[in-house]
Amino acid sequence: MKLKQRTIYYQDELHDEFAGDHIKAKHIGQDYRYIRVRPLERMLHGFWYGLVAIPLARLYMKLHFLT
């Protein structure tokens, strides 16, 4: 079964949307913290990332791709 090819021309590249899900972006206030500045917060983040997240990611990659 052959699909009919269609040519779609954009009228407004910024607002033309063909996905049909119409995603609405959430508003992020000016008080949102992107960077951790408190020392304890930075140490805990480093601990969880370095001693838990990275070894789990490496284990997953090793098991998933069998290298």
C-alpha positions in Angstrom: 0.0 0.0 0.0 1.6 3.2 -1.1 1.1 6.4 0.9 0.1 9.6 -0.8 2.8 12.2 -0.5 1.8 15.7 0.6 3.7 18.9 0.5 3.0 21.2 3.4 3.9 24.9 3.2 4.5 26.9 6.4 2.7 30.1 6.7 4.0 31.0 10.2 7.0 29.0 11.3 6.7 30.1 14.9 3.1 29.0 15.4 2.4 26.3 12.8 2.2 23.0 14.7 1.5 19.7 13.2 2.0 17.4 16.3 -1.5 18.0 17.6 -0.5 17.9 21.3 -0.4 21.7 21.8 2.1 21.8 24.7 1.8 24.7 27.1 5.1 25.8 28.7 5.1 26.2 32.5 6.1 29.6 33.8 9.3 29.6 35.9 9.4 32.4 38.4 12.4 34.6 39.1 13.0 32.9 42.5 13.8 29.5 40.9 17.3 28.4 41.8 19.3 27.0 38.9 22.6 26.7 40.8 23.1 25.2 44.2 24.9 27.8 46.4 24.8 26.4 49.9 27.8 24.2 50.8 25.8 21.4 52.3 23.5 21.2 49.3 26.5 21.1 47.0 28.2 18.3 49.0 25.0 16.2 49.1 24.5 16.6 45.4 28.1 15.6 44.7 27.7 12.6 47.0 24.5 11.3 45.4 25.8 12.0 41.9 29.3 10.6 42.4 28.7 7.6 44.6 25.2 6.5 43.6 24.1 7.9 40.2 27.3 7.3 38.2 27.9 3.7 39.3 24.3 2.8 38.7 24.5 4.4 35.2 27.7 2.4 34.5 26.2 -0.8 35.7 23.1 -0.3 33.5 25.3 0.5 30.5 27.4 -2.6 31.1 24.4 -4.9 31.5 22.4 -3.4 28.7 25.0 -3.3 26.0 27.1 -6.4 27.3 30.5 -4.8 26.7 
